[in-house]
Amino acid sequence: MGPPCMDNLKEIVNHLFQNKEPWQIVTVTTTTVLGTVWIWNFVFCQDESIVVRGKKQLFRLARYIPSVREKIEKELSSINDNFEKDALRKFKNIPFVVELPKSGLKYDELIEQVKEYVQMGDYDWKNGKVSGTVYKNDENLIRLMAEVYGYASYTNPLHPDVFPGVCKMEAEVIRISCRLFNGDENSCGTMTTGGTESIILACKAYRDYAREVKGIKKPVMIVPATAHSAFDKAAQYLNIKVCTIPVNPHSCTVSIKAMERAINKNTIMLVSSVPNFPYGTMDNVEAISELGIKYNIPVHVDACLGGFLICFMSQAGYDLPPFDFRLPGVTSISADTHKYGFAPKGSSVILYRNKKYRHHQYTITTDWPGGIYGSPTINGSRSGGIIASCWATLMYFGYDGYLEATKKIIDTSKYIENKLRQMDGIFIFGSPITSVIALGSNDFHIYRLSEALGAKGWNLNPLQFPSGIHLCVTHVHTEPGVADQFLNDVKTELENILKIPDLPVEGKLAMYGMSQGIPDRTVVGDFVKSFLDSIYYTGNQKETNDKKNNILK
């Protein structure tokens, strides 16, 4: 005899089905099983929690209410118009070219038009008025890059038999980078077009590695809330679930305990930032490396922003905790050569501890009629000109050149940080380790300071959750007088703001601040789509043609 509970269950089931036809029993059983499986999948087997999905569904349904839909569409239309007007203002009423000229432009005319386009904009980036963006302004370097790129502009490493020298330069950039990050002879990597591609490729490598080696079919990556948004982009492209870990409120570094609690059988990678973009703070890579060893999970260090500073900081007199391949759990590092490596835009490196990870980065097609096709990165054809320019930049500076630049940049960053900490009404987020200094305020809305500095020509990066702004110090800010001008402007505007601290934010940042309070994030997404559309806006076609005809007359 079975247990009493099983006997009772049998009696209940037999009683329910005693007067049923066989087809009814099959139907009820099948429906119950399928319904149970659906409920289980709906609750437990989704990329998002049931609460998040419930909120999204609620907001989606709310858009079907006519009054709600009309209000949202009206606001979106107004925002779209504002973005388009702002785009036209930046272009200073210069007509758009929307069709090919009948005859090609002459050399001098073309060069003048390019100069005119490049010089558009409201901010004096050459003299350090912007955060990040331009990492060095060196006329000799610019001339060198123009000549190197021009010489190699038509080369393509997709054809290593035709352009072996370009492939040699890429290999040398990778080997130099591996040595800077204390990789051994087994370390390896590839060049990429930027930090986002480097991050996407690392995620792709670990997804495929986990699938082949561990049989993981529902991959999850664990990332700090402050990790770069490129990880979200990678997740969308590669169908990886993102598990976001909160940061410690005072240090602005990821919570190691929360990260360990989040690890499960589907975890394919752990992420750390050195430094992170919002606050410039450094996650505890040593502790994350230990988690990687303990649970046999690859650890990626995102050093895209400050990679070519942290390599030289120890020699420059600024010691950092270990963050690179010296830590046994660190299996990959991304670092942008086009930031503090001072190479032209469009170059970065993704480095691995050994080839077993890089092999899973590759995309290989063996049965294509066009032949066997292997590609190391996302792009097939790649710019040999960018590779040559990056290689030439490394050769141009050498170790001593980067060491000197690092000392100047970190010295300037520490000087600015220390002076800001002495000012009333603002605070610094965490402890910046390299060149990013993030400001907040408990006395007024910090976006007001950003507005006021914007009126003086400074372009800073806005942060959200919580609201903040940051300055990313580059070599341009080390030029005489730039740092002191920034500090003086901050001090002056702080004194004005603190006289009436409760005034609301105005202008563009008012919308940015307002967006943080919108619970339906799809509406915020629509704002962003309008902004991105405005980048490609070429004006009203009739007005453009009329202006062009007037010019021709």
N, C-alpha and C positions, 0 to 999 in steps of 0.2 A: 504493500500500500504506500501511496505517496503521502507527502505532508498534507495536513488539514487544509492549508491555504490553497494547494493545488486541487484538492478534491472540491473545495467550494467554487473555485474558478471553473472547473469542468461542469459543475451543476448549473452555474449561471449561463455558460456558453450553450450547453445543451438545451436549457430552458428557452433561451432566446431564439434558437434555430429549430425548435421541435416541430413547428408547423410550417416551415419554409420549404419551398421547392429547391431542388439542387441548383438551378440557375440563380435563384435569389441568394443562396448561400455564397456562391462564387462571386456574385456582384458585390454583395456587402463586404466580403473579405478583401476583394481587390481594391474597392474604393477606400476601405479603412487603411490598408497598407500604403497605397499611393498617397493618400491624404497625410498620413503620418510622416512619410518620407519628405513630402513637400513642406510641411510645417518645420521639420527638422532642418532642412536646407535653408528655408527662409530665415530661421532664427539663428542658426549656428554656422552656416556655410556660405556667408557672404563677405565681401571685402569690407563692408561697413556694418556697424552695429545696428540693431533693430531700431534704436532710438534715433540715430542719425538718419536712417532711411525713412523712418516715420515722419521726421521733421521735413525732409525733402519732399515727401509725397504730399504733406499738408500744404507746403508752399506752392507746389505744382498745382494742386487743386484750387488754391486761392486765386491763381491767375485766371481761372475760368469764370470768376465772378466779374461781370462787366465793369463795375465801378473800379475794382482793383486793377483789372487789365488796362483800362483806359488811363488811369493815373500813372501806371508804370510806363506805358507807351509814350505818354506825354512827356514824362521826365527824361526818358531815354532819347526822345527826339530833340529835346532842348539841349541835353548834354552833347549829343552828336553834332548839333549845329555849332555849339561853343568850341568843340574840338576842331571842326573844320575852319571856323573863323580864325582860331589861334594858329592853325597851320598856314593859312594864307598870310597872316600878319608876319610870321617868321620868314616867309619867302619874299617879303618886301614888295609885293605886287609885281614881281618878275614873272612874265607869262610862262606857262608850262609848255614844254615841247611834247606833243602827243602823237606826232607822226615823224617819220624819217624825213630829213631835209632832202630836197631834190638832188642837190649836189653836196658832196661831202665838205665839211668845214675845213678851212685852211689851218695849218699847224698853230700859228700864233693866235688866231681867233679861238681855236679850241682850248688852248692852254688858258687864255684869259677867262673863258666861261667856266672852266673847272675851278680856277682860283676864286671866282665870284661865288660859286656854289659852296666851296669849302669854307669860305669866310662868312657865310650866313649864320645867324644865331645871335643871341643877346648876351652870351657870357664870354668873358675874356679868359679862355682856358689857357692861353699861352702864358699868362701872368699869374696862374695859380688860383683863379677865382672859382674853380669847380672842385668837387669832391671826387677823388679817383679819376676815372675817365682817361686822362692823358698822364702817363707815368714819367715821362721825361721829354723835355723840349730841347733838343740838341741839334743845331743846324748841320754840324759835321756828320752826325749819325744819320740824319734825314737824307743828306746827299748820298752817303754810303749805301743806305737802304734802297734808294731810288735806282742807283747804278746796279747793285747786286740783283735786285728783283728784275730789273729790265733785262739783264743778261740771262737770267734763268727763267723768265716768265713763261716760256713755251715748253718747259720741261715737265715731265709727269712721271712720278715714281711707280705708277701702275705698269710702266714698261721698264723694268730693271735692266733688261738686256740692252735697251736703247740709251738709257740715262743712268748708268751705274754710279756715276759720281754723285748724283742727287741722293741716291739711296745710301751711299757712303756717308754723306753729310747727316742724314736723318739718324743713321746708326750711331754716329759720333755724338749727336745731341743727346740721344737716349743714354749712351754710356756715361757721358759727362754728368747728366742729371742723376743717374743711379749712384754714382760715386758721391755726389753732393749730399744725397740722402742716405749715405752709408750702406748702400747695397753691396753685396758681394758679387763674385763672378757669375752667379746664377741669376742675379736680378736682370730684369729686361723691361721692355715696354714698347710704345709707339708714340709718334707725334700725332696730334689731333688738331682740329681747327679752333679749339677753345676749351674752356673749362667744362662747359655743358656736354660736349662730346666726350671728353675724358670721363666724366661721371657716368654718362649713359653707357659707355663701353665697359666700365667696371661693373655696373649693375648687370649688363648682359653676360659678362664673363661669369659672374657668380651665380646667376640664374641657371645658366647652362651647365656649369660645374655641379651645382646642387642637384640638378635633374639627372645627370649622368652618374655621379658618384654616390649620391644619397637617395636618389629616387624621389626627390621632392617635386610634386606637381602643382602645389599651391604656394609659390614662394612669397616670403615676407621679408622685407628689410627693415631694420630697426634704426631709426634716425632721430637725432635731437630736433627739437622744435626749431632751433636756430640753424639747422643745416640748410644749404643752398636749395632753392626751389628747383634746381636741375634734377634733384632726386625725385621730385614729384613728376617732372616731365618724363624721366626714365620709367617711372612706374606706369604712367599712362601709355607710353610707347610699348613697353615690354610685358604688360599685364602682371605687374608685381604689386602686392599689397604693401602699403606703407604703414608701419607702426610708429607713431610719433611720440617721442619721450619728452616730458617737460624738463625745463631747466631750473636749476636752483635760483631762487629769486634774487639773492644777493650777489652771487658770483657770476650769474648768467652763463653757467656751464651745465652740461647735461647731468641729470641725476643718475648716478651709477646704479643705485639700488633699484630705481624704476626700470632702468635698462635691463638689468638681470631678471627682474620679475617678468618682463615682456618676452624673454627668450622662450621659444617652443620648438617643436619638431620641424616646423616649416621655415625657421629662420635661416636665411641664406647669407646675410652679411650684417655686420655692425658698423655704424658710421660715426666718425668723429671729425671735428673741424679744428684746424690750426692755421689761422684763427677763423671764427665764424664771421659772416658778412655783417649781421646787424650790429653787434657790439664789439667785435674785435677781440673777444675773449677766447681762451684755449680750453677745449675739453680735456679731461683727464685721460689722455691716450694710454698712459701706463696701466691704469685700471681697466680700460676697455680691452687692451691687449691681453690682460690676464683673463678676462671673460672669454675672449676668442680662443685662448689655449684651453681653458676649462671645459668649454662646450664644443670645441672643434668647429668654430665658425670663423670665416675670414673677416678681417678687420680692414676697413678702408679709411685712410686719412685724407680728408679733403683739404689740401693746402693750395688750392687754386689761387686764392687771393694773395696770401703772403709767402708762398713757397720759396720764392727767390729772395726773401729777406731772412726767414728763419734758418736757412742753410748757413748764413754768414753771421748771425747775431752773436753766437758764442765768441767768435774771433773778434767781433766788434765791441766786446765787453758787456754783452747782455746775455746772461745764461738763461736757458729755457729747460724745463723738464724734458726728458726724452720723448720723441714724437715720431721717429722714422724707423727704418729697417733695423736699427739697434734693438728694438722691441720685438721679441720673437713672434708675437701675435699679429703684428702689422703685416698684411699681405699685399697691400697696394696703396699708392699715393698718387694723387692728381695735383699738378702744379702748372700754373700758367706762365709760360715764357713771355707772353705778350703783356704781362703786368710788370712786376718788378724785375723781370728778365730783360725789359726794355725792347723786346723784339716787336716788329710790326704786328698789328692786330690779325688774328687768325692762326695763332700757334699756341699749343699747350702740350703737355706730356702726361701720359698715364703710365705709371711704373708698377711692376709686379715683383714680388719676392722671387718667383721662379716661373718657368715657362708653362707649367701645367695650368696656370690661370690664364696666361696670355693666349694659350691655344683655344680656350673657350671664348675669347673675344673675337677670334677670327670668324669670318663667314665663308664657307666653302661649298661650292656647287660642283659635283663630280659628273653629272649626267646631262649637261647642257650641250645641245648640238654645236654651240659656238666654241666648245672646248672646256677643259677643266678650269674653273674660275675660283681663285682665292683672293680675298680682300681682307687686309688687317684691320681696317677701320670702317666707319659708316660710309664714307665716300669711296667710290671706285677711283675715278680720276682725282688726283690731288695736285695742288699747286706746288710745283718744284720751286717757284719763285719764293714762296713763303718759307719753305724748308731752308733754302739757301740764305735767305735774309736772317732767319733765326740763328743758323749756324754762324753767320758772319757777325751777328751781334754778340754772341758768346765770345768769339775770338777777339772782337773789338775791345770789350771790357776786360776780359781775363779775370782771374780770381781777385787780384788787388783792386781792380775797378769796381767790382761788385761789393767788395768789402768796404771800400770808401763810400760808395753810394748808400749802403745799408746803414753805416754809422751816421751819416748825415740825416737820413730819413728817420731813424729811430730817435736820434738826439732831438730832432725837431718835434717829433710826435710827443716825446716825454715832456719837452718844454711847454708845448701847447696844453697838454693834459694837466700838468702841475699848475699852470696859470688859471685854467678853467676851474679847477677844484677850489681856488681861492675866491671865486666870484659868488655873490649871493644870488639865490633864486634858482640855481640849477644844480644838478648832480651828474656824475659820470656813472654809466652802467658798468658794473663789474670792474675788473682790472684788465684793461687792454694790454695785449702782449706785443703788438707790432705797430701798425699805423692807423688803425681805425679807432676813433674816439666818439662814443655815442653819448648824447646829452638828453636828459629828461628834466622835468620840473614838477614840484609839488605845490608851487605857488601860482602858476599860470599855465595856460595851454602852450606847450612847447612849440607848436606850429606857428605861434605868433612871432617867436624869435626867428624861425626859418623865413617867415614872410618879411620881417624887417631886414634881415641880412640879404634876402633876395633883392630888395629894393636898392641895396648897396652893391649889387652885382655878384653876390655869392650864391652858388648853387650847391645846396646840401641835399643829402638823401633822407627822405622821410621814412620813419619806422612806425609799425603799428603793433598793437597788443603786447605791451602798452605803447602809447604814442611817444615818439622820440625822433631825434634827428642825429645824423652822424657826419663827421668829416673824415674822409679817407686821405691821409697825408701822402703825397707823392714827392718825387724829387723836385718837381716844380715849386713845391711849397718851401723847399730849403733855400731858395734864392733869397738874397738879402731883403729884409723888410716885409716879406709876404706874411710870415707867421705873426709878426707884431701888428700888422695891419688888420689881420683877422681878429686877433685878440682885442684890439682897440675897438673894432666895430661891434664885437659881441658885448663888451663892457658898456659901450654907449647905449646900445639898444636895450640891454638889460635894465639900465637905469630908467629909461623911458617906459618900458613895459611895467616895471614894478610900481610905478606911480599909480597906474590903474590896472591891476593884475586880472580883473574879472572880465575884461572885454572879450567878446567872442572872436574866433578866427574868421578871416575873410579871404576872398580870392579862391584860387585853385585848391589850396590846402584845406579850405572849409569843406569842400566836397570830399577830399581824402579823409578828413576826420569824421565826417558824417557817415562815410561808407563803413566805418568800423562798427557802427551801431545797427547796421541793417542785418537782421537775423537771416534773411533769405540771401545766401551768398551767391546764388545764381544771378541775382540782380546786379551785384557788384561785378560778376563776370561779364554781364552785358555792358557795363560801363567800360570795362577793359577792352572789349571787342570794338566799341566805338572809338576808343583811343587808338587802337592798332589800325583800324580802318583809316583814321585820319592821317596816318603816316604815308599811306598810299593815295591820298586824295590829290587829284590833279585839277581841282576847281570845276566850275560850271563850264561845260564844253563850249557853249555859245559865247560866253564872256571871254574864254581863252582865245577863241578864233578871232573875235573882234579886236582884242588887244594885239594879237599877232598881225592882223591886217593893218592896224594903225601904225605899228612899228615899221612895216614894210613900206607904207606910204611915205 
